[in-house]
Amino acid sequence: EAKSAINGVGLVKVPGKRCGHVAVNTALGSQEVDFVLIPEARVELDGSQGLLQAVKDRLKQKGYCVIVVSEGAAMDAMPAVAKGAEVAGKGKKGKRAFPDVGEFLKRRITEHFTAAGGQINVKYIDPCSMIRTHPPVAKDNLDISHLAQSAVHAAFAGYSGVGIGNVNLHNVMIPLLDMVSSPKVKVRIVSFCDGATAGKLNARAHLSARAGGHGGPRLGRSSRPHGTAGLY
């Protein structure tokens, strides 16, 4: 989609209202993603080090750009009205509803380039429903079979109040209380997986950790070859 248009920007929204694991793994697996926006990192849109300028630079380099954004990313960059909708709105299941960050970014990118007199073609894709309803493949069936067998073994052994999960390639019993009370597993900006994103893809990143309400690590701007990704 992005390659087929002049100054094409492919904007893809993936599941992840509070964590960016899907977005990060999508970028690692695709090798075509230029920028990744996740909830764990504050997004800077404006300025010389902002996302809009980075998109402009990437379009000059190769003529198109691909951005992957998590559902809950860029909340700090959204206007107060959108933030209010996030707090007050409720989804169909009674959960807190988040404003559509994809539509917001599409509008901001289009407005930024239009105001500068440039041509831009933003292709917004929201495959979240397709991802969640994708039919299982052979590996999925195999994994589920192993989990089911482990659950039966645990029941015959007399264990109760536990769930079966895969930890470090091993099926283990996890107390249900720990499963429901544990906090969400966040993407650690400085971790093995993110190191692979920043190192293997030679990422330019503008990161500021949101945890604790204080600034985190910031990776400076550097030149990157075509086809590399940046965490924002």
Accessible surface in RSA format (square Angstrom, percent):
REM  Atomic radii and reference values for relative SASA: ProtOr
REM  Chains: A
REM  Algorithm: Lee & Richards
REM  Probe-radius: 1.40
REM  Slices: 20
REM RES _ NUM      All-atoms   Total-Side   Main-Chain    Non-polar    All polar
REM                ABS   REL    ABS   REL    ABS   REL    ABS   REL    ABS   REL
RES GLU A   1   130.48  74.9  89.63  67.8  40.85  97.3  27.72  53.6 102.76  83.9
RES ALA A   2     7.20   6.6   4.53   7.0   2.67   6.1   4.53   6.4   2.67   7.1
RES LYS A   3   138.18  67.4 111.17  68.2  27.02  64.3  68.05  61.2  70.13  74.7
RES SER A   4    98.11  82.9  53.27  71.1  44.84 103.3  54.36 115.7  43.75  61.3
RES ALA A   5    23.12  21.3   8.91  13.7  14.21  32.3  17.34  24.4   5.78  15.3
RES ILE A   6   118.39  67.4 110.30  82.2   8.09  19.5 115.99  83.5   2.39   6.5
RES ASN A   7    45.91  31.7  43.58  42.1   2.33   5.6   0.00   0.0  45.91  44.4
RES GLY A   8     0.00   0.0   0.00   N/A   0.00   0.0   0.00   0.0   0.00   0.0
RES VAL A   9     0.00   0.0   0.00   0.0   0.00   0.0   0.00   0.0   0.00   0.0
RES GLY A  10     5.14   6.3   0.00   N/A   5.14   6.3   5.14  14.1   0.00   0.0
RES LEU A  11     0.00   0.0   0.00   0.0   0.00   0.0   0.00   0.0   0.00   0.0
RES VAL A  12    31.48  20.7  31.48  28.5   0.00   0.0  31.48  27.4   0.00   0.0
RES LYS A  13    19.85   9.7  19.85  12.2   0.00   0.0   0.99   0.9  18.86  20.1
RES VAL A  14     3.18   2.1   3.18   2.9   0.00   0.0   3.18   2.8   0.00   0.0
RES PRO A  15    16.60  12.1  16.60  15.1   0.00   0.0  16.60  13.7   0.00   0.0
RES GLY A  16    15.47  19.1   0.00   N/A  15.47  19.1  12.64  34.7   2.83   6.3
RES LYS A  17    78.88  38.5  71.00  43.6   7.89  18.8  33.53  30.2  45.35  48.3
RES ARG A  18    93.20  39.1  88.67  45.2   4.53  10.8  28.58  39.1  64.62  39.2
RES CYS A  19    27.22  20.6  24.78  27.6   2.44   5.7   1.76   4.5  25.46  27.5
RES GLY A  20     0.00   0.0   0.00   N/A   0.00   0.0   0.00   0.0   0.00   0.0
RES HIS A  21    73.20  40.0  72.37  50.3   0.83   2.1  56.07  57.8  17.12  19.9
RES VAL A  22    60.77  40.0  55.69  50.4   5.08  12.2  60.12  52.2   0.65   1.8
RES ALA A  23     0.00   0.0   0.00   0.0   0.00   0.0   0.00   0.0   0.00   0.0
RES VAL A  24     1.32   0.9   1.28   1.2   0.04   0.1   1.32   1.1   0.00   0.0
RES ASN A  25    83.71  57.7  75.64  73.1   8.07  19.4  25.51  61.4  58.20  56.3
RES THR A  26    49.35  35.1  39.22  39.8  10.13  24.1  36.29  48.7  13.06  19.7
RES ALA A  27     0.40   0.4   0.00   0.0   0.40   0.9   0.00   0.0   0.40   1.1
RES LEU A  28    35.23  19.6  29.34  21.0   5.89  14.8  29.56  20.8   5.67  15.3
RES GLY A  29    65.18  80.4   0.00   N/A  65.18  80.4  37.98 104.2  27.20  60.9
RES SER A  30    50.83  43.0  25.37  33.9  25.46  58.6  23.01  49.0  27.82  39.0
RES GLN A  31    78.40  43.8  67.88  49.6  10.52  25.1  45.23  96.3  33.17  25.2
RES GLU A  32    79.32  45.5  79.25  60.0   0.07   0.2  35.15  68.0  44.17  36.1
RES VAL A  33     4.60   3.0   3.14   2.8   1.47   3.5   3.14   2.7   1.47   4.0
RES ASP A  34     0.05   0.0   0.05   0.1   0.00   0.0   0.00   0.0   0.05   0.1
RES PHE A  35     0.00   0.0   0.00   0.0   0.00   0.0   0.00   0.0   0.00   0.0
RES VAL A  36     0.00   0.0   0.00   0.0   0.00   0.0   0.00   0.0   0.00   0.0
RES LEU A  37     0.00   0.0   0.00   0.0   0.00   0.0   0.00   0.0   0.00   0.0
RES ILE A  38     0.00   0.0   0.00   0.0   0.00   0.0   0.00   0.0   0.00   0.0
RES PRO A  39     9.75   7.1   6.59   6.0   3.16  11.5   6.67   5.5   3.07  19.1
RES GLU A  40    17.69  10.2  10.54   8.0   7.15  17.0  15.85  30.7   1.84   1.5
RES ALA A  41     0.93   0.9   0.09   0.1   0.84   1.9   0.12   0.2   0.82   2.2
RES ARG A  42    86.00  36.1  83.83  42.7   2.17   5.2  28.90  39.5  57.09  34.6
RES VAL A  43     6.62   4.4   0.00   0.0   6.62  15.9   0.00   0.0   6.62  18.0
RES GLU A  44    48.31  27.7  42.99  32.5   5.31  12.6  26.58  51.4  21.73  17.7
RES LEU A  45     9.53   5.3   4.85   3.5   4.68  11.8   4.85   3.4   4.68  12.6
RES ASP A  46    95.49  66.9  76.22  75.9  19.27  45.6  39.05  91.9  56.44  56.3
RES GLY A  47    52.85  65.2   0.00   N/A  52.85  65.2  39.56 108.6  13.29  29.8
RES SER A  48    81.02  68.5  68.26  91.1  12.76  29.4  46.91  99.9  34.12  47.8
RES GLN A  49    66.05  36.9  64.34  47.0   1.71   4.1  35.75  76.1  30.31  23.0
RES GLY A  50     0.46   0.6   0.00   N/A   0.46   0.6   0.00   0.0   0.46   1.0
RES LEU A  51     0.10   0.1   0.10   0.1   0.00   0.0   0.10   0.1   0.00   0.0
RES LEU A  52     1.80   1.0   1.80   1.3   0.00   0.0   1.80   1.3   0.00   0.0
RES GLN A  53    53.74  30.0  52.82  38.6   0.92   2.2   8.22  17.5  45.52  34.5
RES ALA A  54     0.85   0.8   0.85   1.3   0.00   0.0   0.85   1.2   0.00   0.0
RES VAL A  55     0.00   0.0   0.00   0.0   0.00   0.0   0.00   0.0   0.00   0.0
RES LYS A  56    71.65  35.0  71.26  43.7   0.39   0.9  24.49  22.0  47.16  50.2
RES ASP A  57    27.43  19.2  25.58  25.5   1.85   4.4  13.89  32.7  13.54  13.5
RES ARG A  58     4.18   1.8   3.72   1.9   0.46   1.1   0.32   0.4   3.87   2.3
RES LEU A  59    11.80   6.6   5.77   4.1   6.03  15.2   6.04   4.2   5.75  15.5
RES LYS A  60   154.61  75.4 116.67  71.6  37.94  90.3  81.94  73.8  72.67  77.4
RES GLN A  61    80.06  44.8  55.26  40.4  24.80  59.0  27.66  58.9  52.39  39.7
RES LYS A  62    38.02  18.5  10.73   6.6  27.29  65.0  19.93  17.9  18.08  19.3
RES GLY A  63    30.48  37.6   0.00   N/A  30.48  37.6  25.13  69.0   5.35  12.0
RES TYR A  64    35.14  16.4  35.14  20.0   0.00   0.0  20.69  15.5  14.45  17.8
RES CYS A  65     0.00   0.0   0.00   0.0   0.00   0.0   0.00   0.0   0.00   0.0
RES VAL A  66    26.11  17.2  26.11  23.6   0.00   0.0  26.11  22.7   0.00   0.0
RES ILE A  67     0.21   0.1   0.21   0.2   0.00   0.0   0.21   0.1   0.00   0.0
RES VAL A  68     2.45   1.6   2.45   2.2   0.00   0.0   2.45   2.1   0.00   0.0
RES VAL A  69     0.00   0.0   0.00   0.0   0.00   0.0   0.00   0.0   0.00   0.0
RES SER A  70     0.00   0.0   0.00   0.0   0.00   0.0   0.00   0.0   0.00   0.0
RES GLU A  71    22.09  12.7  20.63  15.6   1.47   3.5   4.91   9.5  17.18  14.0
RES GLY A  72     1.40   1.7   0.00   N/A   1.40   1.7   0.00   0.0   1.40   3.1
RES ALA A  73     0.00   0.0   0.00   0.0   0.00   0.0   0.00   0.0   0.00   0.0
RES ALA A  74     2.14   2.0   0.00   0.0   2.14   4.9   1.19   1.7   0.95   2.5
RES MET A  75    10.28   5.3  10.13   6.7   0.15   0.4   9.59   8.1   0.69   0.9
RES ASP A  76    56.13  39.3  37.55  37.4  18.59  43.9  12.58  29.6  43.56  43.4
RES ALA A  77    27.08  24.9   3.75   5.8  23.33  53.1  13.50  19.0  13.58  36.0
RES MET A  78    11.21   5.8   5.81   3.8   5.40  12.8   5.68   4.8   5.53   7.3
RES PRO A  79    67.40  49.1  54.69  49.9  12.71  46.2  67.36  55.6   0.03   0.2
RES ALA A  80    85.39  78.5  68.17 105.2  17.21  39.2  70.70  99.6  14.69  38.9
RES VAL A  81   128.70  84.7 119.40 108.1   9.29  22.4 125.83 109.3   2.86   7.8
RES ALA A  82    15.77  14.5   9.94  15.3   5.83  13.3  14.65  20.6   1.11   2.9
RES LYS A  83    82.81  40.4  82.31  50.5   0.49   1.2  42.05  37.8  40.76  43.4
RES GLY A  84    36.57  45.1   0.00   N/A  36.57  45.1  34.42  94.5   2.15   4.8
RES ALA A  85    50.58  46.5  39.58  61.1  11.00  25.0  47.66  67.1   2.92   7.7
RES GLU A  86    21.83  12.5  21.83  16.5   0.00   0.0   0.39   0.7  21.44  17.5
RES VAL A  87   105.49  69.4  94.95  86.0  10.54  25.4  94.95  82.5  10.54  28.6
RES ALA A  88    80.77  74.3  55.49  85.6  25.28  57.5  63.37  89.2  17.40  46.1
RES GLY A  89    24.84  30.6   0.00   N/A  24.84  30.6  24.61  67.5   0.23   0.5
RES LYS A  90   136.14  66.4 106.11  65.1  30.03  71.5  67.54  60.8  68.60  73.1
RES GLY A  91    34.12  42.1   0.00   N/A  34.12  42.1  24.95  68.5   9.17  20.5
RES LYS A  92   220.09 107.4 173.01 106.2  47.08 112.1 125.44 112.9  94.65 100.8
RES LYS A  93   181.60  88.6 146.74  90.0  34.85  83.0  99.28  89.4  82.32  87.7
RES GLY A  94    49.61  61.2   0.00   N/A  49.61  61.2  30.58  83.9  19.03  42.6
RES LYS A  95   145.53  71.0 139.73  85.7   5.79  13.8  91.23  82.1  54.29  57.8
RES ARG A  96    85.17  35.8  78.07  39.8   7.09  16.9  18.72  25.6  66.45  40.3
RES ALA A  97    31.31  28.8  27.56  42.5   3.75   8.5  30.59  43.1   0.72   1.9
RES PHE A  98    35.84  17.9  10.21   6.3  25.63  66.7  11.01   6.7  24.82  71.0
RES PRO A  99    24.33  17.7   9.97   9.1  14.35  52.2  21.24  17.5   3.09  19.2
RES ASP A 100    58.80  41.2  44.76  44.5  14.04  33.2  27.72  65.2  31.08  31.0
RES VAL A 101     0.43   0.3   0.10   0.1   0.33   0.8   0.10   0.1   0.33   0.9
RES GLY A 102     0.00   0.0   0.00   N/A   0.00   0.0   0.00   0.0   0.00   0.0
RES GLU A 103    81.91  47.0  80.57  61.0   1.34   3.2  30.11  58.2  51.80  42.3
RES PHE A 104     7.78   3.9   6.96   4.3   0.83   2.2   7.29   4.4   0.49   1.4
RES LEU A 105     0.41   0.2   0.41   0.3   0.00   0.0   0.41   0.3   0.00   0.0
RES LYS A 106    74.96  36.6  74.96  46.0   0.00   0.0  28.11  25.3  46.85  49.9
RES ARG A 107   115.88  48.7 110.18  56.2   5.70  13.6  52.07  71.2  63.81  38.7
RES ARG A 108    58.10  24.4  58.05  29.6   0.05   0.1  16.13  22.0  41.98  25.4
RES ILE A 109     0.35   0.2   0.35   0.3   0.00   0.0   0.35   0.3   0.00   0.0
RES THR A 110    52.01  37.0  52.01  52.7   0.00   0.0  46.76  62.8   5.25   7.9
RES GLU A 111    91.39  52.5  84.98  64.3   6.42  15.3  43.43  84.0  47.96  39.2
RES HIS A 112    65.02  35.5  56.11  39.0   8.91  22.8  44.59  46.0  20.43  23.8
RES PHE A 113    16.22   8.1  16.07  10.0   0.15   0.4  16.22   9.8   0.00   0.0
RES THR A 114    87.49  62.2  74.99  76.0  12.49  29.8  66.02  88.7  21.46  32.4
RES ALA A 115    94.09  86.5  50.39  77.8  43.70  99.4  62.72  88.3  31.37  83.1
RES ALA A 116    76.14  70.0  33.70  52.0  42.44  96.5  46.66  65.7  29.48  78.1
RES GLY A 117    71.24  87.9   0.00   N/A  71.24  87.9  35.29  96.8  35.95  80.5
RES GLY A 118    37.97  46.8   0.00   N/A  37.97  46.8  26.53  72.8  11.45  25.6
RES GLN A 119   103.03  57.6  91.13  66.6  11.89  28.3  39.40  83.9  63.63  48.3
RES ILE A 120    24.03  13.7   4.73   3.5  19.30  46.5   4.73   3.4  19.30  52.4
RES ASN A 121    45.68  31.5  41.19  39.8   4.49  10.8   5.97  14.4  39.71  38.4
RES VAL A 122    19.65  12.9   1.54   1.4  18.11  43.6   1.54   1.3  18.11  49.1
RES LYS A 123    73.34  35.8  70.07  43.0   3.27   7.8  21.80  19.6  51.54  54.9
RES TYR A 124    46.32  21.6  16.94   9.6  29.38  76.4  16.87  12.7  29.45  36.3
RES ILE A 125    65.40  37.2  62.42  46.5   2.98   7.2  65.40  47.1   0.00   0.0
RES ASP A 126    67.33  47.2  44.81  44.6  22.51  53.2  16.75  39.4  50.57  50.4
RES PRO A 127    18.88  13.8  18.88  17.2   0.00   0.0  18.88  15.6   0.00   0.0
RES CYS A 128     7.86   5.9   7.86   8.8   0.00   0.0   7.78  19.7   0.07   0.1
RES SER A 129    75.05  63.4  69.71  93.0   5.34  12.3  49.58 105.6  25.47  35.7
RES MET A 130   118.52  61.4 111.48  73.8   7.04  16.8  74.70  63.5  43.82  58.1
RES ILE A 131    81.91  46.6  65.59  48.9  16.32  39.3  69.96  50.4  11.95  32.4
RES ARG A 132   141.58  59.4 104.47  53.3  37.11  88.4  60.16  82.2  81.42  49.3
RES THR A 133   106.02  75.4  78.58  79.7  27.44  65.4  71.16  95.6  34.87  52.7
RES HIS A 134   123.46  67.5 101.44  70.5  22.02  56.3  66.89  68.9  56.57  65.8
RES PRO A 135    90.93  66.3  84.25  76.8   6.68  24.3  89.76  74.1   1.18   7.3
RES PRO A 136    91.16  66.4  70.22  64.0  20.94  76.1  73.00  60.3  18.16 112.9
RES VAL A 137    79.89  52.6  72.86  66.0   7.02  16.9  79.89  69.4   0.00   0.0
RES ALA A 138    83.67  76.9  69.11 106.6  14.56  33.1  73.67 103.7  10.00  26.5
RES LYS A 139   138.22  67.4 132.02  81.0   6.21  14.8 105.61  95.1  32.61  34.7
RES ASP A 140    60.76  42.6  58.82  58.5   1.94   4.6  14.52  34.2  46.24  46.1
RES ASN A 141    82.97  57.2  79.51  76.8   3.46   8.3  27.30  65.7  55.67  53.8
RES LEU A 142    99.97  55.7  96.09  68.7   3.88   9.8  99.48  69.9   0.48   1.3
RES ASP A 143    55.83  39.1  53.38  53.1   2.45   5.8  22.82  53.7  33.01  32.9
RES ILE A 144   110.81  63.1 110.63  82.4   0.19   0.4 110.63  79.7   0.19   0.5
RES SER A 145    49.24  41.6  43.54  58.1   5.70  13.1  20.01  42.6  29.23  40.9
RES HIS A 146    82.99  45.4  81.28  56.5   1.71   4.4  45.71  47.1  37.28  43.4
RES LEU A 147    52.80  29.4  51.54  36.9   1.26   3.2  51.91  36.5   0.89   2.4
RES ALA A 148    53.85  49.5  45.29  69.9   8.56  19.5  52.92  74.5   0.93   2.5
RES GLN A 149   100.56  56.2  97.11  71.0   3.45   8.2  34.58  73.6  65.99  50.0
RES SER A 150    27.22  23.0  22.56  30.1   4.66  10.7  11.18  23.8  16.04  22.5
RES ALA A 151    45.34  41.7  39.08  60.3   6.26  14.2  40.40  56.9   4.94  13.1
RES VAL A 152    76.43  50.3  73.91  66.9   2.51   6.1  76.39  66.4   0.04   0.1
RES HIS A 153   127.67  69.8 122.56  85.2   5.12  13.1  86.95  89.6  40.72  47.4
RES ALA A 154    10.38   9.5   5.45   8.4   4.93  11.2   9.93  14.0   0.45   1.2
RES ALA A 155    67.92  62.5  49.54  76.5  18.38  41.8  52.04  73.3  15.88  42.1
RES PHE A 156   175.10  87.6 141.99  87.9  33.11  86.2 145.25  88.1  29.85  85.4
RES ALA A 157    69.79  64.2  30.79  47.5  39.00  88.7  43.43  61.2  26.36  69.8
RES GLY A 158    65.38  80.6   0.00   N/A  65.38  80.6  35.11  96.3  30.27  67.8
RES TYR A 159   121.99  57.0 106.47  60.6  15.52  40.4  64.18  48.2  57.81  71.3
RES SER A 160   100.42  84.9  75.17 100.3  25.25  58.2  45.17  96.2  55.25  77.4
RES GLY A 161    47.93  59.1   0.00   N/A  47.93  59.1  28.22  77.4  19.71  44.1
RES VAL A 162    43.31  28.5  23.15  21.0  20.16  48.6  23.15  20.1  20.16  54.7
RES GLY A 163    12.45  15.4   0.00   N/A  12.45  15.4  12.45  34.2   0.00   0.0
RES ILE A 164    36.15  20.6  12.43   9.3  23.72  57.2  12.46   9.0  23.69  64.3
RES GLY A 165    15.45  19.1   0.00   N/A  15.45  19.1  15.45  42.4   0.00   0.0
RES ASN A 166    92.22  63.6  60.40  58.4  31.82  76.6  24.81  59.7  67.41  65.2
RES VAL A 167    70.08  46.1  64.74  58.6   5.34  12.9  67.71  58.8   2.37   6.4
RES ASN A 168   128.22  88.4 104.30 100.8  23.92  57.6  31.36  75.5  96.86  93.6
RES LEU A 169   164.29  91.5 140.22 100.3  24.07  60.5 141.20  99.2  23.09  62.1
RES HIS A 170   123.71  67.6 120.60  83.8   3.11   8.0  73.88  76.1  49.83  58.0
RES ASN A 171    55.32  38.1  23.78  23.0  31.54  75.9   8.54  20.6  46.77  45.2
RES VAL A 172    55.02  36.2  48.50  43.9   6.52  15.7  55.02  47.8   0.00   0.0
RES MET A 173    80.47  41.7  55.93  37.0  24.54  58.4  54.64  46.5  25.83  34.2
RES ILE A 174    48.70  27.7  48.24  35.9   0.46   1.1  48.70  35.1   0.00   0.0
RES PRO A 175    62.72  45.7  62.72  57.2   0.00   0.0  62.72  51.8   0.00   0.0
RES LEU A 176    84.16  46.9  83.95  60.1   0.21   0.5  84.03  59.0   0.14   0.4
RES LEU A 177   133.90  74.6 127.86  91.5   6.04  15.2 130.50  91.6   3.40   9.1
RES ASP A 178    70.60  49.5  69.45  69.1   1.15   2.7  15.81  37.2  54.79  54.6
RES MET A 179    92.45  47.9  63.49  42.0  28.96  69.0  70.69  60.1  21.76  28.8
RES VAL A 180   121.49  79.9  85.00  77.0  36.49  87.9  91.98  79.9  29.51  80.0
RES SER A 181    76.70  64.8  43.46  58.0  33.24  76.6  40.36  85.9  36.34  50.9
RES SER A 182    67.37  56.9  44.81  59.8  22.56  52.0  29.16  62.1  38.20  53.5
RES PRO A 183   118.40  86.3  99.48  90.7  18.92  68.8 111.16  91.8   7.24  45.0
RES LYS A 184   135.26  66.0 118.57  72.7  16.69  39.7  64.61  58.2  70.65  75.3
RES VAL A 185   113.64  74.8 104.19  94.3   9.45  22.8 108.87  94.6   4.77  12.9
RES LYS A 186    97.28  47.5  86.37  53.0  10.91  26.0  65.84  59.3  31.44  33.5
RES VAL A 187     9.26   6.1   4.33   3.9   4.93  11.9   5.31   4.6   3.95  10.7
RES ARG A 188   172.96  72.6 163.69  83.4   9.27  22.1  59.30  81.0 113.66  68.9
RES ILE A 189    22.28  12.7  10.92   8.1  11.35  27.4  10.92   7.9  11.35  30.8
RES VAL A 190   108.99  71.7  95.75  86.7  13.24  31.9  98.85  85.9  10.14  27.5
RES SER A 191    35.41  29.9  17.07  22.8  18.34  42.3  26.80  57.1   8.61  12.1
RES PHE A 192   187.86  94.0 170.09 105.4  17.77  46.2 178.75 108.4   9.11  26.1
RES CYS A 193    46.74  35.4  43.14  48.1   3.60   8.5  29.56  74.9  17.19  18.5
RES ASP A 194     2.13   1.5   1.02   1.0   1.11   2.6   1.08   2.5   1.05   1.0
RES GLY A 195    38.30  47.2   0.00   N/A  38.30  47.2  32.04  87.9   6.26  14.0
RES ALA A 196    31.04  28.5  21.76  33.6   9.28  21.1  29.58  41.7   1.46   3.9
RES THR A 197     0.00   0.0   0.00   0.0   0.00   0.0   0.00   0.0   0.00   0.0
RES ALA A 198    29.23  26.9  21.27  32.8   7.96  18.1  21.38  30.1   7.85  20.8
RES GLY A 199    53.45  65.9   0.00   N/A  53.45  65.9  36.08  99.0  17.37  38.9
RES LYS A 200   147.11  71.8 108.36  66.5  38.75  92.3  75.37  67.8  71.74  76.4
RES LEU A 201     7.86   4.4   6.40   4.6   1.46   3.7   7.86   5.5   0.00   0.0
RES ASN A 202    63.42  43.7  62.06  60.0   1.36   3.3  17.82  42.9  45.60  44.1
RES ALA A 203    13.25  12.2   0.37   0.6  12.88  29.3   0.37   0.5  12.88  34.1
RES ARG A 204    16.45   6.9  16.12   8.2   0.32   0.8   0.70   1.0  15.75   9.5
RES ALA A 205     0.95   0.9   0.84   1.3   0.10   0.2   0.84   1.2   0.10   0.3
RES HIS A 206     4.01   2.2   2.92   2.0   1.09   2.8   0.43   0.4   3.58   4.2
RES LEU A 207     3.49   1.9   3.32   2.4   0.18   0.4   3.49   2.5   0.00   0.0
RES SER A 208     5.77   4.9   5.58   7.5   0.18   0.4   2.09   4.5   3.68   5.2
RES ALA A 209    21.27  19.6  21.00  32.4   0.27   0.6  21.00  29.6   0.27   0.7
RES ARG A 210    84.20  35.4  69.09  35.2  15.11  36.0  21.53  29.4  62.67  38.0
RES ALA A 211    80.77  74.3  64.73  99.9  16.04  36.5  76.17 107.3   4.60  12.2
RES GLY A 212    74.64  92.0   0.00   N/A  74.64  92.0  36.67 100.6  37.97  85.0
RES GLY A 213    71.08  87.7   0.00   N/A  71.08  87.7  34.50  94.7  36.57  81.9
RES HIS A 214   116.05  63.4 110.15  76.6   5.91  15.1  88.89  91.6  27.17  31.6
RES GLY A 215    56.75  70.0   0.00   N/A  56.75  70.0  25.10  68.9  31.65  70.9
RES GLY A 216    24.76  30.5   0.00   N/A  24.76  30.5  10.35  28.4  14.40  32.3
RES PRO A 217    56.31  41.0  43.45  39.6  12.86  46.7  55.42  45.8   0.89   5.5
RES ARG A 218   132.33  55.6 103.57  52.8  28.76  68.5  55.49  75.8  76.84  46.6
RES LEU A 219    75.91  42.3  71.60  51.2   4.31  10.8  73.62  51.7   2.29   6.2
RES GLY A 220    61.36  75.7   0.00   N/A  61.36  75.7  41.22 113.1  20.14  45.1
RES ARG A 221    88.56  37.2  56.36  28.7  32.20  76.7  26.54  36.3  62.03  37.6
RES SER A 222    56.16  47.5  44.84  59.8  11.33  26.1  46.46  98.9   9.71  13.6
RES SER A 223   106.68  90.1  81.76 109.1  24.92  57.4  56.16 119.6  50.53  70.8
RES ARG A 224    15.17   6.4   1.78   0.9  13.38  31.9   2.85   3.9  12.32   7.5
RES PRO A 225    80.11  58.4  68.09  62.1  12.02  43.7  79.45  65.6   0.67   4.1
RES HIS A 226   108.85  59.5  86.75  60.3  22.09  56.5  54.77  56.4  54.08  62.9
RES GLY A 227    26.77  33.0   0.00   N/A  26.77  33.0  17.87  49.0   8.89  19.9
RES THR A 228    11.76   8.4  11.73  11.9   0.03   0.1  11.76  15.8   0.00   0.0
RES ALA A 229     0.60   0.5   0.56   0.9   0.04   0.1   0.56   0.8   0.04   0.1
RES GLY A 230     0.00   0.0   0.00   N/A   0.00   0.0   0.00   0.0   0.00   0.0
RES LEU A 231     2.68   1.5   2.68   1.9   0.00   0.0   2.68   1.9   0.00   0.0
RES TYR A 232     0.13   0.1   0.13   0.1   0.00   0.0   0.13   0.1   0.00   0.0
END  Absolute sums over single chains surface
CHAIN  1 A    12952.0       9941.6       3010.4       8038.4       4913.5
END  Absolute sums over all chains
TOTAL         12952.0       9941.6       3010.4       8038.4       4913.5
